[in-house]
């Protein structure tokens, strides 16, 4: 019986909440979006604007093997902390996230007294805005590419065949 209780308590400690699962999905989607044509540039520009950081902050987090989704989550969490986006806050979150033991976003936000729901909303909003920016850039590329290089043939596809 004691073993069953210990297993149940352990599994409850590692169980992720729906909020945490949603945040992780949003982060993964943001990472995939970065792989689209123009995606990386759009995400970096939006992160700089959204969190009022320069590119060196983003590059520094990337050098720590973080994707853009995790970078957005970390910056969003640190915005809620005293001192906001400062190295000490980023390092505190990273040490909790990377462990040992590695903690999930829900545990981190609970330990630091932060609002995970606000982070989810912000990261989802970043994804929506980046997707829109990418779509607009691709539309513009398509329009300018067609205008500059498309020429209508003077005759049909059959011209010059069979003669």
N, C-alpha and C positions, 0 to 999 in steps of 0.2 A: 504494500500500500504506500509506504514512504517513497519507494522508487517511482511509482506512478505519479505521485504529487510532485516530486522533483522534476520528472520529465514534463509534466503539464506546465509547471511554472517556467521551466527553461524554454519550452516552445512558445509560451506566451510572451516571454521577454524578447524573443527574436521575431515574433509575428509583426508584420508590417500593417499599418493602418491603411485604409482606403486612400486617405490623403497622401500618405507617403508613396503608395503605389502610383497614384496619379502624377505626383511630382516627378517620380523617376521616369514615367512614360513621357512626360513633357520634355524632360532633359534628353532622352533618347531621340525623340522626334527633332529636337533642336540640333542635335549632333548630325542626324541624317540630312537635315536641311542645309547644313554647312557644306555638304558634299555636292550640292547642286551647283550648276553653273552660276557663278556670281554669289553663291551662298556665303562663303567664308567672309568675303569683303562686306556683304550686307550685315552679317551678324556682328562683326567687329565694330562697324560704324554705329550700329544700334546700341551695342553694349557700352561704347564710349559715351554716347549721348544719354542713355537711360540711367547710367550709374555715375556719370560725370567723372570718368577716369580716363587716363591716357592709355595709349596702346601698350606701353611698357608694363602696365599692371596686367593686362590681358595676356601678353606674351609671357610674362613671368609665371602666370598660372598654367599656361600651356606647357611650359618647360617642366612643370611638375606632373606632366602626363594627364592633364585634365582636358576633357572635351568641353565644347562651348556650353552644353547643357549644365554640366557641373559648375562651370565658371559663373553662369547666370545665377544658379542657386546660391552659390557662396556669396556673390556680390549682393544678392537680394537679402540674404540673411544678415550680412554685416551692416547693411543699411539700417537695420533695426537696433543695432548695438550702440552703446555709448562710444563715441569716437568714430562711428560709422565705418566707412571703408578704409581701415588702417591695417598695416601689416600685422599688428598684434591680434586684431580680430580675425583676419584671414587665417593666420597661423593657428589660432585657437580652434576654429572650425575645422581646418584641415587635420589637426592632430586628433580631434574626435572622430572625424570621418575615416581617417586612414588607420587609426588605432595604434597598437593593439589595446583593447579589442576595437575593431572597426564598428562604428555606430551608424545607424541609419539617420536620414534627415529628420524623421519624427522625434527620435531620441535627442538629437542635437538641439532641435528647436525647443523641446521641453526643458532640457537641462539649462539652456541659456535664457529661458523665458521669452522665446520669440514666437511670432505668429506664422505658422506654416501655411495657413490658408492664404495669407497675403503674398507669400512667396510663390505659391502655385499660380495665383492670379497674375502675378507679374511675369513669371516665366512663360505662361500660356499667352499673355499679351505680346511678349517679345516674339514668340513663335509666329503669331498671327501677323504682326507688323513686318517681320523679316520675310515671311512668305509673300506678302503683298509687295514689298520692295523688289523681291526677286522676280515676281510675275511682271511688274511694270518694266523692269530692266530687260527682261527677255522679250516682252512685247516691243519695246523700243528697238532692241537689236534686230528683231525680225522685220519691223517696219523699215528701218534704215537699211538693212541688208537687202531687202527686196527692191526698194526704191533705187538703190545705187547699182544693182547688178542685173536686174531682170530686164530682158529685152524680148519683145514679142517678135516671133519669127515673121518674116514677110510672107511666107507661104505656109501651107499646112504641113503636117508631118510627112506627107507623101511626096513633097517636093523633091525632085532630084532622084526619085526611085524609078527604076524600070526604064530609064532612057538610055 
